[in-house]
Amino acid sequence: MRRTTLTLSSVLVLILLGVMVFAQEGGSKGGGRRLPQADGQGSARRLPPEQNFNVEVLGGGGGAREKYPARGRIYVEADEGEEYALRLSNPLPVRVAVALAVDGLNTIDARRTSARDASKWVIPPYGSITVSGWQMSSTRARRFYFTNERDSYANRTGRPTDLGVITAVFFRERRGHSELVPPPRPLGSRPRDNVSKDESKRRGQNDAPAARAESGSGRVAAPTVNDDYAATGIGRSVNNDVWSVQMDLERTPAAEVTIRYEYRDALTRLGVLPHPYPPPDPLRRRERARGFTDGAFCPEP
């Protein structure tokens, strides 16, 4: 039986097949694409409709960005230069591990692997975590922010092939390796953040920015990047502690959530957002002018 090493913290970290995985606090509701899930005997089953995994994009003010279903996908609007975070939820009574990628790069180690082999974040039963940046070490992360393709972290590492996409693949912990936890009361309430107030304040403190060294091996020819489209940059440094725990995960994902993000202009051209009404044409207004109007005398201005 395969064992998986995971990491816990105010951010939980996981090591899967020798690859480290992290998790953070946050919350969200419903919305993942449910996949067949293997039980202990290997048969496939589907999650009940109410058991929805979800990913929310949180803007700089902490509010969740509106989701726009279109073209068979889910879109959110990006604002250039704005920091953002990702809130992941677990509706199950057992722990789950999440492979989370932004612009095709794992948010923990910036590698490109299968979801099964990827480093993962850990979410407690009925809990939620918030991942706010690229994990640079066991104590530090660099914030996500919306930028152009040229300035993106993926382009800086020479791998700008999957820009504008956020993907989370959820794996359930095997039965028999974790205890079922009763749902929180009252039902329907938002899961509480497991991070203490002191820890939350400490996470927000900055430390000196530092660049992450990247290996040049295994890179493929990069596509032409563009300054007109949204991507994710590597921003300011913040404290974010993680550590390892042991988990044995089911081989089949429980759910997969994919979100596409673009600037408003691109969303309009894609037909996700409606085209704005054109501004009035002053010349047409002047062409419609007449010489006389009703009225016996000149009105007071």
C-alpha positions, 0 to 999 in steps of 0.5 A: 500500500502506498503511503504519502508524506504530508505537511501540516501547519496553519498551512498544511504540507504534504509529501507525495511520492517524495514530492512536498505538498502544502495547504493553507487556510481559507473557505468556499462553497460548492462547484467542483466537477465531480469525478468517479471516486474509488472506494476501498474495493476499487469500484467507482462511485460519485459524490452526492450533489451536496458534496461540492468542492470549490475554488474561489478567487479572492481579490485584494479586498478579500471578497470572492470574484464573481464567476461567469460560466461560459463556453463550457468553462468558468471565468473570473475577471482579473484586475492588472496589478491586484494581489489575489488568493485562492480559497479551497474548500473540503465538504467531506468528513475526511481530510483531502489533499489538493494539487493546485496549479496556477498558469500550469505551475504547481503552487508549492514547487513550480513543477509540472507533473501529473496531479497524482504525483504533484505536491499537494495542500492538505485540507481538514474535514469540512475545512478550508484553506487560503493559498495566497502565493507561491511557496518558496520555503517551509516558512515563506511564500511570494504573493500571487498578483495579476500581471501580463504574460511577459511579467508572469512567473511562468514566463520568468521560469521559461514555461509560459504554456498554460497561462490564465488557468487555475486548476485544483485536483482533490484527492480523498484520504483512504478510508481506514486511515482517518476518522470521520468527523461529524459536520459542524453545527449549525449545518450550512455555516461557513467552516471556521478558519483554523489559524489563530489571530496571532498567526494570521497577523504574522502571515501578513508581515513582509520579509525581504524579497528573494528570487527563487533559483530555477533549473534550466533543464527540461524546458521547452520552446516558449510561446510568444508572450503578450502584454495584453492578456492576464497571467500571474506574477511572483510578488512580495514575500510573506511568512507562511509556515508549513510542515509534513504529515503522513497521508494515504490517498485514493488513486482516483481524484474526488473532484477537479475544478478549473477556472480561467481568468482574463482581463475585462477586454478579453472576457468581452471579446470571448463573449463571456461579458456583454459588449458595452454600448458604444458612446454617443457619436457627437457628429451624429447628434449634430446631424440630427439638429433642427432649426426651430423648436416649440416655444413662444419666447426665449426661456431663461437659462 
